Amino acid sequence: MADVPDLSFDPWDPGFLDDPYPAYAELRERGRVLHYAPTGQWLVPHHADVSALLRDRRLGRTYQHRFSHEDFGRTAPPAEHEPFHTLNDHGMLDLEPPDHTRIRRLVSKAFTPRTVERLKPYVHALAQELVGRLVEAGGGDLLADVAEPLPVAVIAEMLGIPEADRGLLRPWSADICGMYELNPGEDTAAKAVRASVEFSDYLRELIAERRKAPGEDLISGLIAAYDEGDRLSEQEMISTAVLLLNAGHEATVNATVNGWWALFRNPEQLALLRADRSLVPTAVEELMRYDTPLQLFERWVLDEIEIDGVVIPRGAEVAMLFGSANHDPEVFREPGRLDLSREDNPHISFSAGIHYCIGAPLARIELAASMTALLEEAPTLTLAAEPERKPNFVIRGLKGLSVEVG
């Protein structure tokens, strides 16, 4: 196995994290698949390959539906990590058919387009309220004041989590999501395990309450979901609720601040948006493409595959680089240019295939609502200080985004 030497791809380097896109361009020039020794993964940087592999059933988010850890040439996770893996491994994002098919079908009975559409007035009213407070204060941290509370409140409202408990959610989510970074350490694992136990215990109590007194919320819907004699187990309900919260708001929070940071760095595009708010739908898609909050998505090779003459064996791990695919000049004209009117925009920020993000319609509503509220209520919004990036690669975001309203 030959590693490509002298790559500028370095997911732990602050300079790379600040702007990974030149390194992605280098990867695309080097080939269609490259082995990366520090993580033992095969990097896939081109849009066509990423898009195809997301739909290729020879790859999977898990291998345990077909192989034991030993048979697959992998070591089982440490026993002390078990609470995290129990929680994670029963969510549909990390399952393959037939379990994935069954759970997604049942969840879809509760998480319907009508459910999402019914939330629209709540989302828009909350966005207006949060932005109104920001304007009254003359500015603040766009992340803490608008980007974060909006999706957390929306998913909590949808799940039926009482308002008094919602402050617990974001810290739990952040600690669990730390395990999705490359080569997480023991400190990260310990935080994820603790958060997994606390979050699971909380939801178990909430599910018990909803069994006694069902409501109109998604937890009650998951309890009631029934199809062909099948129901979700309690663990599947817990894992689904955590997945919807983590995936739903981590992506939306980071897409919001990444997007506004991109707008501030491209003032001519921001001016166009302020002058023509009908651009909001295409702006949301373009900002998701331009600096996607999920940079990498991993899959296990269940059956040997070949890419451009390179054989990748069973048991290997493929890292599909969403950030690179979304900047592939073979698909996007002038990919390094932010173009809010870009109409032909097949970005893969919401993934593809059977694992396409079930919450994508809700995320789009939230992003459009906060953007519209900021355009309407804070037309003079400006950057107050250069932001600092989180030291994460897989889930890309900022520590904060300080703004002023003149």
C-alpha positions as CSV (number, residue, x, y, z in Angstrom):
1,M,0.0,0.0,0.0
2,A,1.6,3.2,-1.2
3,D,0.9,6.5,0.7
4,V,1.0,9.7,-1.3
5,P,3.9,11.7,0.2
6,D,4.0,15.4,1.0
7,L,0.3,16.0,1.1
8,S,-0.9,19.4,2.4
9,F,-4.0,17.6,3.7
10,D,-3.5,17.7,7.5
11,P,-6.8,17.7,9.5
12,W,-5.0,18.7,12.8
13,D,-3.1,21.7,11.4
14,P,-4.7,25.1,12.3
15,G,-3.8,26.5,8.9
16,F,-5.5,23.7,7.1
17,L,-8.6,24.0,9.4
18,D,-8.8,27.7,8.6
19,D,-8.9,27.0,4.8
20,P,-8.9,23.3,3.7
21,Y,-9.9,24.1,0.1
22,P,-6.5,24.5,-1.5
23,A,-5.5,21.1,0.0
24,Y,-8.6,19.6,-1.4
25,A,-7.7,20.9,-4.9
26,E,-4.3,19.2,-4.5
27,L,-5.9,16.0,-3.6
28,R,-8.2,16.1,-6.6
29,E,-5.2,16.7,-8.8
30,R,-3.3,13.8,-7.2
31,G,-5.9,11.2,-8.0
32,R,-9.4,9.8,-7.4
33,V,-8.4,7.9,-4.2
34,L,-5.4,8.3,-2.0
35,H,-4.3,6.4,1.2
36,Y,-3.8,8.6,4.2
37,A,-1.5,6.8,6.8
38,P,-2.3,9.0,9.9
39,T,-5.9,7.7,10.0
40,G,-5.5,4.6,7.8
41,Q,-8.3,5.8,5.5
42,W,-8.7,6.0,1.8
43,L,-9.5,9.6,0.9
44,V,-12.0,10.2,-1.9
45,P,-12.0,13.9,-3.1
46,H,-14.0,14.0,-6.3
47,H,-17.8,14.7,-6.5
48,A,-18.6,11.9,-8.9
49,D,-16.9,9.3,-6.8
50,V,-18.3,10.5,-3.5
51,S,-21.8,10.7,-5.0
52,A,-21.5,7.1,-6.4
53,L,-20.0,5.6,-3.2
54,L,-22.7,7.1,-1.1
55,R,-25.1,4.9,-3.1
56,D,-22.8,1.8,-3.3
57,R,-24.1,-1.1,-1.2
58,R,-20.6,-2.6,-1.1
59,L,-19.9,0.1,1.5
60,G,-21.6,0.5,4.8
61,R,-21.8,2.8,7.8
62,T,-21.4,-0.4,9.9
63,Y,-20.1,-3.9,9.2
64,Q,-21.6,-5.6,12.2
65,H,-24.7,-6.7,10.3
66,R,-22.3,-9.0,8.3
67,F,-19.1,-9.5,10.2
68,S,-17.7,-9.7,13.8
69,H,-15.0,-7.3,14.7
70,E,-12.4,-10.2,14.4
71,D,-13.7,-11.4,11.0
72,F,-13.5,-7.8,9.7
73,G,-9.9,-7.4,11.0
74,R,-10.9,-4.7,13.5
75,T,-10.6,-4.5,17.3
76,A,-13.8,-4.2,19.4
77,P,-14.2,-0.8,21.2
78,P,-13.1,-0.8,24.8
79,A,-15.8,-2.0,27.2
80,E,-15.8,1.4,29.0
81,H,-17.0,3.0,25.7
82,E,-20.1,0.7,25.6
83,P,-22.7,3.4,26.5
84,F,-21.7,5.6,23.6
85,H,-21.7,2.7,21.1
86,T,-25.1,1.4,22.3
87,L,-26.5,4.8,21.7
88,N,-24.8,5.4,18.4
89,D,-25.1,2.0,16.9
90,H,-28.9,1.9,17.3
91,G,-29.4,5.1,15.3
92,M,-30.4,4.8,11.7
93,L,-27.3,6.8,10.5
94,D,-25.0,4.0,11.6
95,L,-27.2,1.1,10.5
96,E,-27.5,-0.8,7.3
97,P,-30.5,-2.7,5.8
98,P,-32.5,-4.4,6.9
99,D,-32.4,-2.6,10.3
100,H,-31.9,0.8,8.6
101,T,-34.8,0.3,6.3
102,R,-37.2,-0.8,9.1
103,I,-36.2,2.1,11.5
104,R,-36.2,4.8,8.8
105,R,-39.7,3.6,7.6
106,L,-41.0,3.8,11.2
107,V,-39.4,7.1,11.9
108,S,-40.8,8.5,8.7
109,K,-44.3,7.8,9.9
110,A,-43.7,10.3,12.8
111,F,-41.3,12.6,11.1
112,T,-43.5,13.5,8.2
113,P,-43.5,16.5,5.8
114,R,-46.7,17.6,7.5
115,T,-44.9,17.6,10.9
116,V,-42.1,19.8,9.5
117,E,-44.6,22.1,7.7
118,R,-46.5,22.5,10.9
119,L,-43.4,23.8,12.6
120,K,-42.8,26.6,10.1
121,P,-44.7,29.4,11.9
122,Y,-42.9,28.5,15.2
123,V,-39.5,28.5,13.4
124,H,-40.1,31.9,11.8
125,A,-41.5,33.5,15.0
126,L,-38.6,32.2,17.0
127,A,-36.1,33.5,14.4
128,Q,-37.7,36.9,14.5
129,E,-37.6,36.9,18.3
130,L,-34.0,35.9,18.6
131,V,-32.9,38.4,16.0
132,G,-35.0,41.1,17.6
133,R,-33.1,40.6,20.9
134,L,-29.8,40.8,19.0
135,V,-30.8,44.1,17.4
136,E,-32.0,45.5,20.8
137,A,-28.6,44.7,22.2
138,G,-26.8,46.4,19.3
139,G,-25.1,43.1,18.4
140,G,-23.6,40.1,20.1
141,D,-22.5,36.6,19.3
142,L,-24.4,35.4,16.3
143,L,-23.7,31.8,17.2
144,A,-24.8,32.0,20.9
145,D,-27.6,34.5,20.3
146,V,-29.3,33.2,17.1
147,A,-27.6,30.2,15.4
148,E,-27.6,27.9,18.4
149,P,-30.8,28.6,20.2
150,L,-33.0,28.4,17.1
151,P,-32.4,24.7,16.0
152,V,-32.0,23.5,19.6
153,A,-35.4,25.0,20.5
154,V,-37.0,23.7,17.3
155,I,-35.9,20.1,17.6
156,A,-36.7,20.2,21.3
157,E,-40.2,21.5,20.5
158,M,-40.7,18.8,18.0
159,L,-39.5,16.1,20.3
160,G,-41.6,17.4,23.2
161,I,-38.7,18.2,25.5
162,P,-39.9,20.7,28.2
163,E,-38.4,24.2,27.9
164,A,-36.8,24.1,31.3
165,D,-34.7,21.1,30.2
166,R,-33.5,22.4,26.9
167,G,-30.2,23.8,28.3
168,L,-29.1,20.2,28.8
169,L,-29.2,19.3,25.2
170,R,-26.4,21.3,23.5
171,P,-23.7,20.2,26.0
172,W,-24.7,16.6,25.7
173,S,-24.7,16.9,21.9
174,A,-21.3,18.6,21.7
175,D,-19.7,15.9,23.9
176,I,-21.2,13.0,21.9
177,C,-20.3,14.6,18.6
178,G,-16.6,14.8,19.7
179,M,-16.4,11.1,18.9
180,Y,-17.0,11.7,15.2
181,E,-13.7,13.6,14.8
182,L,-10.6,11.7,13.5
183,N,-8.7,9.6,16.1
184,P,-10.6,10.9,19.2
185,G,-8.7,10.6,22.5
186,E,-9.6,9.1,25.8
187,D,-10.7,12.4,27.3
188,T,-13.1,12.9,24.3
189,A,-14.4,9.3,24.8
190,A,-15.0,9.8,28.5
191,K,-17.1,12.9,27.9
192,A,-19.1,11.1,25.1
193,V,-19.8,8.2,27.4
194,R,-21.0,10.4,30.3
195,A,-23.2,12.4,27.9
196,S,-24.6,9.2,26.4
197,V,-25.6,7.8,29.8
198,E,-27.1,11.1,30.9
199,F,-29.0,11.8,27.7
200,S,-30.3,8.2,27.5
201,D,-31.5,8.2,31.1
202,Y,-33.3,11.5,30.5
203,L,-35.0,10.3,27.3
204,R,-35.9,7.0,29.0
205,E,-37.9,8.9,31.6
206,L,-39.5,11.1,29.0
207,I,-40.6,8.1,26.9
208,A,-42.1,6.6,30.0
209,E,-44.1,9.8,30.6
210,R,-45.3,9.9,27.0
211,R,-46.4,6.3,27.2
212,K,-48.7,7.2,30.0
213,A,-49.8,10.5,28.5
214,P,-49.2,10.8,24.7
215,G,-49.0,14.2,23.1
216,E,-48.6,15.7,19.7
217,D,-44.8,15.6,19.9
218,L,-42.4,13.4,18.0
219,I,-41.5,11.2,21.0
220,S,-45.3,10.3,21.2
221,G,-45.2,9.7,17.4
222,L,-42.2,7.3,17.7
223,I,-44.0,5.4,20.4
224,A,-47.1,5.1,18.3
225,A,-45.2,4.3,15.0
226,Y,-46.4,0.9,13.8
227,D,-45.9,-0.9,10.6
228,E,-46.5,-4.5,9.5
229,G,-46.6,-5.6,13.1
230,D,-43.3,-3.8,13.9
231,R,-42.5,-1.1,16.4
232,L,-39.4,0.7,17.5
233,S,-37.7,-0.7,20.6
234,E,-37.0,1.7,23.5
235,Q,-33.3,1.9,22.6
236,E,-34.1,2.6,18.9
237,M,-36.4,5.5,20.1
238,I,-33.7,6.9,22.3
239,S,-31.0,6.6,19.6
240,T,-33.4,8.2,17.0
241,A,-34.2,11.2,19.3
242,V,-30.5,11.8,20.0
243,L,-29.6,11.4,16.3
244,L,-32.3,14.0,15.3
245,L,-31.0,16.4,17.9
246,N,-27.3,16.0,17.2
247,A,-27.5,15.8,13.4
248,G,-30.3,18.4,13.2
249,H,-28.8,21.2,15.2
250,E,-25.0,20.6,14.8
251,A,-25.4,21.0,11.1
252,T,-27.7,24.0,11.3
253,V,-25.7,25.9,13.9
254,N,-22.5,25.5,11.9
255,A,-24.1,26.1,8.5
256,T,-25.5,29.4,9.9
257,V,-22.2,30.8,11.3
258,N,-20.1,29.4,8.4
259,G,-22.5,31.0,6.0
260,W,-22.5,34.4,7.6
261,W,-18.7,34.4,7.9
262,A,-18.6,33.7,4.2
263,L,-21.1,36.5,3.5
264,F,-19.0,39.0,5.5
265,R,-15.9,37.9,3.4
266,N,-17.9,38.4,0.2
267,P,-19.5,41.8,0.7
268,E,-20.7,42.1,-2.9
269,Q,-22.7,38.9,-2.5
270,L,-24.1,40.1,0.8
271,A,-25.2,43.4,-0.9
272,L,-26.9,41.4,-3.6
273,L,-28.8,39.3,-1.0
274,R,-29.8,42.4,0.9
275,A,-31.1,44.0,-2.3
276,D,-33.0,40.9,-3.4
277,R,-34.4,38.6,-0.7
278,S,-35.8,36.2,-3.3
279,L,-32.2,34.9,-3.4
280,V,-32.6,33.3,0.1
281,P,-33.4,29.8,-1.2
282,T,-30.5,29.6,-3.6
283,A,-28.3,31.4,-1.0
284,V,-29.0,28.7,1.6
285,E,-27.9,26.0,-0.9
286,E,-24.8,27.9,-2.0
287,L,-23.6,28.6,1.5
288,M,-24.1,24.9,2.4
289,R,-22.0,24.0,-0.6
290,Y,-19.4,26.8,-0.1
291,D,-18.3,25.8,3.4
292,T,-20.2,22.7,4.4
293,P,-20.5,21.9,8.1
294,L,-19.9,18.2,7.5
295,Q,-16.5,17.9,5.8
296,L,-16.1,14.1,5.8
297,F,-18.3,11.0,5.9
298,E,-16.9,7.6,6.6
299,R,-17.9,4.2,5.2
300,W,-16.5,0.7,5.7
301,V,-15.6,-1.4,2.7
302,L,-17.8,-4.5,3.0
303,D,-16.8,-6.0,-0.3
304,E,-13.7,-5.2,-2.3
305,I,-14.0,-2.2,-4.6
306,E,-11.8,-0.6,-7.3
307,I,-11.4,3.1,-8.0
308,D,-9.4,4.2,-10.9
309,G,-7.4,1.0,-10.9
310,V,-6.8,1.1,-7.2
311,V,-8.2,-2.0,-5.3
312,I,-9.5,-1.1,-1.8
313,P,-9.9,-4.3,0.2
314,R,-12.7,-5.4,2.5
315,G,-12.1,-4.1,6.0
316,A,-10.7,-0.8,4.8
317,E,-12.3,2.6,5.7
318,V,-13.2,5.2,3.0
319,A,-13.3,8.9,3.9
320,M,-15.5,10.7,1.5
321,L,-14.5,14.4,1.5
322,F,-17.8,16.4,1.2
323,G,-15.9,19.7,1.4
324,S,-13.7,18.7,-1.6
325,A,-16.6,17.2,-3.6
326,N,-18.6,20.5,-3.2
327,H,-15.6,22.4,-4.7
328,D,-15.0,20.0,-7.6
329,P,-14.6,22.1,-10.8
330,E,-15.9,19.2,-12.8
331,V,-19.3,19.8,-11.3
332,F,-19.3,23.5,-10.1
333,R,-18.3,26.4,-12.3
334,E,-15.8,28.5,-10.4
335,P,-16.2,26.5,-7.2
336,G,-14.1,28.8,-5.1
337,R,-16.4,31.8,-5.9
338,L,-19.4,32.4,-3.7
339,D,-22.4,32.8,-6.0
340,L,-25.7,33.2,-4.2
341,S,-27.7,33.0,-7.5
342,R,-26.1,29.6,-8.4
343,E,-29.0,27.4,-9.6
344,D,-27.3,24.3,-10.8
345,N,-26.0,23.2,-7.4
346,P,-25.9,19.4,-6.7
347,H,-24.0,19.8,-3.5
348,I,-23.9,16.7,-1.2
349,S,-23.9,18.5,2.1
350,F,-27.0,16.4,3.1
351,S,-25.4,13.2,1.9
352,A,-27.1,10.9,-0.6
353,G,-28.5,7.4,-1.0
354,I,-30.3,5.6,1.8
355,H,-28.6,7.8,4.4
356,Y,-29.7,11.1,2.9
357,C,-30.5,13.5,5.8
358,I,-34.1,12.9,6.9
359,G,-34.0,16.4,8.5
360,A,-32.9,18.3,5.4
361,P,-36.3,19.9,4.8
362,L,-36.3,21.2,8.4
363,A,-32.7,22.4,8.2
364,R,-33.6,24.4,5.1
365,I,-36.6,26.0,6.8
366,E,-34.4,27.0,9.8
367,L,-31.6,28.4,7.7
368,A,-34.0,30.4,5.5
369,A,-35.8,31.7,8.6
370,S,-32.8,33.0,10.4
371,M,-31.3,34.5,7.2
372,T,-34.6,36.3,6.4
373,A,-35.0,37.6,9.9
374,L,-31.4,38.9,9.9
375,L,-31.9,40.6,6.5
376,E,-35.1,42.2,7.6
377,E,-34.4,43.2,11.2
378,A,-30.6,43.8,11.0
379,P,-29.9,45.2,7.5
380,T,-26.7,46.9,8.8
381,L,-25.3,43.8,10.4
382,T,-21.5,43.9,10.3
383,L,-18.6,41.8,11.6
384,A,-17.2,43.0,14.9
385,A,-14.2,40.8,15.3
386,E,-12.4,38.1,13.3
387,P,-13.8,34.7,14.4
388,E,-11.8,31.8,15.7
389,R,-12.4,28.3,14.2
390,K,-13.2,25.3,16.4
391,P,-10.2,22.9,16.3
392,N,-12.4,20.3,14.6
393,F,-12.2,19.0,11.0
394,V,-15.2,16.6,10.5
395,I,-17.8,19.0,11.9
396,R,-16.6,22.4,10.7
397,G,-17.6,25.5,12.6
398,L,-16.6,28.6,14.6
399,K,-16.3,29.2,18.3
400,G,-18.4,32.3,17.8
401,L,-19.2,35.1,15.4
402,S,-19.2,38.6,17.0
403,V,-21.4,41.1,15.1
404,E,-22.7,44.6,15.5
405,V,-26.0,46.2,14.4
406,G,-25.4,49.9,13.4
